Amino acid sequence: MGAWRKFRCGKQSRADVLRYERQLGDNILGLHYSLRNKTYQHGGYDSFFVQDPKHRHIHKASVGDRLVHHAIVRMIERMFERKFIFDSWSCRKRKGTHAAIERFGRIAWSLSRNNTVPVWVLKMDIAKFFASVDQGVLLAIIERTVSCKDTRPLIANVLGSFDKGLPLGNLTSQLFANVYLNELDQYVKHRLRVPHYLRYCDDFVILSRDPDVLKALVPQIRLFLESQLRLQLHPAKITLSRLSNGVDFLGFVCFPYTAVLRTKTKRRMLARVGDKNLSSYLGLISHTRSYGLKKLLLQKKYDRNMEDGREE
């Protein structure tokens, strides 16, 4: 039951988890036997939309299916983690948005020789990435590493449970996205021999002192994505900009010496700040030079509490 306790952490009050837990023994045994007897079939999804901050279409599997997702990730994640490049920053232990921004800053500061040499940044984005992942290509990539004859069909079962691409909502989708785009990472790092490349999910940046070098990379990367992964670069999100002017990356505007939050992110935080999210907001801005914003957030929360008749 250790796996169940880990799965339910943070989900104890959700209705579907509570229903599953009412007959936990029977449900776990039934899932175990279906997996052992190879009769398991992934079910359908509940579909809904969230604003995060983009409008996203989420597909949520049943509790039993999500337990299978967790089991798959536990079985294969370590195999692929050894293959990933250092500068892949999404959905990995000891990685994440803030670590990626800090890494960007260290590279920028070093490459610009303490902000004395001009540096250019090529930023690219893959169009409709999760919906565009080719399941056949992905499965072939996975099977180059996963040799277990029981695990392979289970992965194929999970992939085939969704009509096209990868569903936003599956834990497996986070790992599979990194597995798929590791092909791009390896191409850029080892075939194109690009030293200063960072990727966070389907957003990636390349830094160089020579803008012409960066311009020449675009058609090569586009051709690789189209021919090998059946993906398209987002035509409106290919930008080449000078670092000293600020580069918009992962919700921050990055400079050689610091990073600041985007203006629209600040406005959204000020509009929504309250008791439930203040700590996460303060944690976010702790990675930036935003002392003034911290004061504004604290004042906004205080004013709202006073309006509601609650004293600090």
N, C-alpha and C positions, 0 to 999 in steps of 0.2 A: 504493500500500500504506500510505500515511499514515493513512487511515481505519481500516485493520485494526490498526495499531500503537496507535492511540488507543483502539480498542475493547477490545483485549486487555489494556490496562494494568490491573494488579491481578487479572487472571483467568488468568494464564499457566499455573497449575497445575491448573485445572479440567478435568475429564475431557472434557467436550463441546467445550471450546475446543481442547484438544490433538488430539482426533480431527479436528476441522475443519481444523486447521493442517497435519496430515499431508498433505493434498491441497489446500493452500491455493489454488494457482493454478487448478486445475480448479474448485474450489468458487466462487471469486470470479468466474471467467469464466462459469460456469453461471448464477450469480445475475445477473450483468450482462446476459446475453443474454435471460433470462426477463423482466427489467424492460424492456429495450429493445423486445422483441417483444410486450410486454403479455400474456405468458402466466404471469406470476408469480401464485401463489396462496399465501397465508399458511397455514402448517401448524397443527397442534394444539399443545397445551400439556402439559407435565409439571406435575402438581399436588402440592403438599405444604403442610404447616403449619409456622409458626414462632411463637415466643413473643417479641414485640418491642415493648414488654413484653406487649401484648395478644396474644391468640390470633388469628393472621391466616392466611387461606387464600391462598397464593401460587400463581400460574400462570406457568410459565417457558416461553417460546417457544424454538425451536431457534436455534442460532447464526446461521444465515443470516437468519432472520426478525428477530432482534435487530439485525443489521446494517442491515436495512431500516428498523427503528425509529429507529436513530441517524441514518440519512440523512434521514428525514422531519423529525426534530427540527431537524437542521442547516438544512434548506430553509425551514422555516416559523416557527421560534422567534422570529426577529428581527421578523417581521411582527406577531406578537401582543405581543411585549415592549413595543412602542411604545404599545399600547392599554391595558396593565395599569396599575392605580393604584399609587401608591408603596407603600401599606400592604397589599399582597399579598405575603406573606413566605415562602411555601412553594416549594421547588424552583426558585429563581431565583438567578442570579449575584449575589453580594454581599448575599444575604439569608440566611434560615435561622432556626432556633429562637432562638439567642442574640441575633441582631440584632433579632428581634421582641420579645424580652423587654426589651432595652435601649430600644427605641422605646416600648414600653408604659410603662416607667419614666419616660422623659422627658416623655411626655404627662401621666402621672399627677402628676408633680411640678409641672408647669406649671399644670395645670387645678386642682390643689388649692392653688395659691399657696403652694408650699413647705410643704405639709401643714398649712395653716391653715384651709382651706375643705373641707367634706365633699364627697366625690366618690363617685358610684355607678357600678357596672359591670354592664352587661347582657351575659351570656355565653350563646351559643347554639351548637348543634351540629346537623348534618344527619344524620338517621337513615340508616344503611347507605348512605352516599354513593356509593361506587364501584359497588356493585351496583345502585343506583337510577338512575344516569345514563341518560337516554333517548338511544340512539344516533342516532335520526333528528333529534332536536332539536340534538344536538351537531354532527352533520354539516352541518345548515343554518347553524348559527353559524359553523362553520369556512369554509364556502363563501362567506360574505359577505366574507371577507378573502382567501381563497386562490382565485385565478382560473385558475391553470395547469390545463389540461385533462388533463395527464398526472399531476399530483400529486393531484388530487381523487379519481380512482378508486383510487389507491394507498392513500389515507387510508381510503376506504370499505372497501377490502379488509381492512385491518388492524382496523378497527372491527368488521367482520362476522365476523372470525375467532373472536370470543368471543360466547357465546350472549346474554348480557344484561349491560348496564353496561360497566365498564372492568375489565380484569384487573389485580390488584395484582402487579406484576412487570415490566410493559412500561414502557420509558422514555417511550414516547408517552403513557401514561396520566397521568404526572405533568404533562406539558404540557397535555393535553386537560382535566384537572381544573381547571387554572387558566383555560383558555379558557372552560369551562362556567360556572365560578363568577365569572368576570369580569362576566357579565351581572348577577349579584347585586351585585357591587362597584359597578358603574356606577349601578345603581338606588339603592343606599343613599347613595352619595356625591352623585349629581347630581339624582336625583328627590326623595329624602327630604332631601337636603342635610344629611347627618350629618357633622360635622367630625371626630369622634374615633372612628374605626372602624378595626379591624385584623383581618385574616383570615390564618389559616395553614391551608391546605387547607380542611377542612370545619368547623373551629373558628373562631368569630369573636366579637369583643368590641366593645362600644360604651361609651364613657365619657361621663358627663355630671354636672353638678352637680344636675340635677333628675330625681329618680326617676320622676316622672310622665311626663316626656318619653320616657324609656326604655320604660316600660310601654306607651305608645301605639304604639311602633314594632313591637312583637311581632306583632300581627295583620296589619299591613301587609306585613311581611317574610314572614310565613307565607303570605299570599295570593299574593304574587309568586312565591315558590318553587313553590307548588302549581300555579298557573295557567300560569306561563311555563317552568319547568324541570322540572315533575313530580317535585319533591322534597318531603320532609316534614321539618319540624323534629323533633328527638328530644324527645318530651314530657318526659322525665325530666332533660333537660340544658339547660333554660331556667332560668337563675338570675339574680337581681338581688341584688347584695350591696354592702355599703359597702366602699369600698376600704381603709379603715383596719383592717378585720377580716381583710384578706388575700383575694386572688382567685386561685383555682386556674386556671392557664393554661399549657398546653404543658409540664406536668411540674414547674412551679414554683409557689410561692405568692408572689404579687406584692403589694407594699406601695407606698406613695407614694415611699419612699426606698430600697428595696432589694428583692431577690427571694431566696427561700430554696428549697431543694429540698423536695419533698414528703417526708413521713416514710417512706412505703413505698418511695420511690425510694432514699433513704439506706440503708434496710435491705437492699434488693436489691443495691446496690453493695457494701456490707460483706460480704454473703454470697458474692459472686462475684469480688471483687477478686483479681487475680493479675498475673503479669508481662505478659500479653498485653493487658490492658485498663486497667492503672493509668494510663497516659498519657492515654487518652481520658477516664477518670474525672476526673483532675486538671484537664484542659482544661474539662470540664463545670462543675466547682465553682468554677473561676476567675472565673466570671461571677456568683458569689454571695458572700455573707458566710459562708463555711464553713471557717474556719481549723481549728476543732475537728475537723470531718469529715476534712479533709486529714490531720491527725495520726493519726486512727483508721485511715484507709485505708492509710497507710504502715506503721503498726504491724501491721495485719492481714496485709499482704503479707509483711512480715518474718517474722511468726510462722509463716505457711504455708511459706515457704521453709526455715525452720529445721526444721519438722516433716518436710519432704521431704529433709532432709539437705543443703540448699544454703545456703551462707553468702552474705550480701549483699556 
